[in-house]
Structure formats: C-alpha cells, structure tokens
Amino acid sequence: MTTNDWTRAQLVECVLESVRQLLAVGADFNPQSDLVAAGLDSLAVTQLMLAIEERTGIWVDESRLTPDNLRSAETLAACVYEQLADG
C-alpha cells in the first residue's frame, strides 16, 4: 500500500495495532481510549511514531504531535491522515 492509499479508518486500525504492540493495553483498549492513561510517554511517542512511519510510509511533523492529537488512537490517526492530505 502506498502512502496515498491509506483511508482514515485504516490509519485508525494501524495506530491501534501499533499502540497494542508498544504498550501493555488490555483487550478493552479501543480507538477512543486515552493514550496517556495507557502509558504513552515521550519515549513511547517516539517509538509509536516510528512504528507508524514504518507501516505507512507517512512521516508526521513533530509540531502536529499536540496533547489533543495524542489523546487517543483515533485522534492520532486523524493527525496522520491530515499530514497525508497536506502532502
């Protein structure tokens, strides 16, 4: 899949899978779950963004990684999608 082929829903699933691999989250962890409460810290953000970039080929500018965008897998996927749309 090329970077332009990703849909928002696919990105949500990609972010969710990456979070599940990186953090010790339970089966009840979903796209709206709080990433910080799940253990996302600055090191984990770096690891998560590298994992997403490896899977999607989409590099996200650090300036977009705001607390609002890092609130959940869903908000982070929306941030990645916006970066993709902005080219």
C-alpha positions, 0 to 999 in steps of 0.5 A, spaced: 500 500 500 502 506 498 502 512 502 496 515 498 492 509 499 491 509 506 483 511 508 482 514 515 479 508 518 485 504 516 490 509 519 485 508 525 486 500 525 494 501 524 495 506 530 491 501 534 495 495 532 501 499 533 499 502 540 497 494 542 504 492 540 508 498 544 504 498 550 501 493 555 493 495 553 488 490 555 483 487 550 478 493 552 483 498 549 479 501 543 480 507 538 477 512 543 481 510 549 486 515 552 493 514 550 496 517 556 492 513 561 495 507 557 502 509 558 504 513 552 510 517 554 515 521 550 519 515 549 513 511 547 511 517 542 517 516 539 517 509 538 509 509 536 511 514 531 516 510 528 512 504 528 507 508 524 512 511 519 514 504 518 507 501 516 505 507 512 510 510 509 507 517 512 512 521 516 508 526 521 511 533 523 513 533 530 509 540 531 502 536 529 504 531 535 499 536 540 496 533 547 489 533 543 492 529 537 495 524 542 489 523 546 487 517 543 488 512 537 483 515 533 485 522 534 492 520 532 490 517 526 486 523 524 493 527 525 496 522 520 491 522 515 491 530 515 499 530 514 497 525 508 492 530 505 497 536 506 502 532 502 
